[in-house]
């Protein structure tokens, strides 16, 4: 291509760069987030183009040298442009002349931006995963320290059956573990390179898509070039997983807010606020904000889904407005996860208040019914006996009276009095529920052990992802060093 030809193309692009819609069209400010990603993508592409003899080594050197300067000058120093891709290209051309325009051979901004988003999102999702790791660690710690801390368990927010703080904490750890698995799966599908798909229709140049994927640390390429440029289901899947995590967090936050209200738990001052007028107040504001993030995340999912719905193939500029939903969601949910972890890790569980509350509302009733059933009374009849007792005193004497009323028999003739007394004790009641995954300390010990093993495995997987990216970055650095 002649220099003249390149100049003409710059002139042609200029024709479309002005006008009142200029700032509406431009994503340059928002693209700050993918500035570093774009430089990496440019470098990998230029190295590959030189290796495939699509551009000369001398031109590659000049471009890579210019990119180094542009990186040092930073995003704020970029010339005006419709987006970061155009601005960086302009900055390269400003530095080395028309040959800078060779950087954009065999690609389009369509495959370029898709690659940048995936490149940056990998980093953000790894941070979110790191936050879930921290939260699971905090929950396991609480469980470990509170294997025998008896507390009331609720259904419909009414006292239901006594349980332990450990059992409660492990219930959330299990949920966050699944949230982690969903994010790890989303990561695998983010981690594929669209680069080389060009505008959507591939290219006449003999390029090596696997090489750019390798230099950028992607696991593989997005095979179909039209899919590569158009698809954003990886964004949707990621924020759906984050939204599910945020929903888990909102339940955790709500529980702790209620527990704080009942005096079961005291938040650290670091995770509480006071009132500007009521000096005695200590409010669980951080957890209220965590609870609210679930609403934001659900809204982002809705926004992104609506943007993507019905978009035709291949690239449409609507996609520029899709990306922000992902950044908003990953930032808010990661921060909420970190804050939830901190609040949980630093809270004090008030054992006495919890123990006193554990038996409230005749919460041991199910255990008494189970005991009668274990001694030959059909469970439905046992349920009736204890329900009658609940209405008529909710204690040993009431159970005795209920037996006479409903079984038309002495309580002692069907069950040991000492066993009934024990079933009425919250701690005994908990210890007797030793079924798999149950709250008895022995069952909790088993759950705790497997949860810990799963966390260790996820931690190792996360370290592998980080190592893969670091290796790729090192390879790219050393390949670039061969030219500059
Ligand atoms: N800034 C755009 C985006 O974020 C990428 C540029 C593609 N533009 C285009 N006219 N094909 O999606």
Boltz pocket constraint, residues with backbone or C-beta under 6 A from the ligand:
constraints:
  - pocket:
      binder: B
      contacts: [[A, 27], [A, 82], [A, 83], [A, 109], [A, 110], [A, 113], [A, 315], [A, 316], [A, 317], [A, 319], [A, 320]]
      max_distance: 6.0
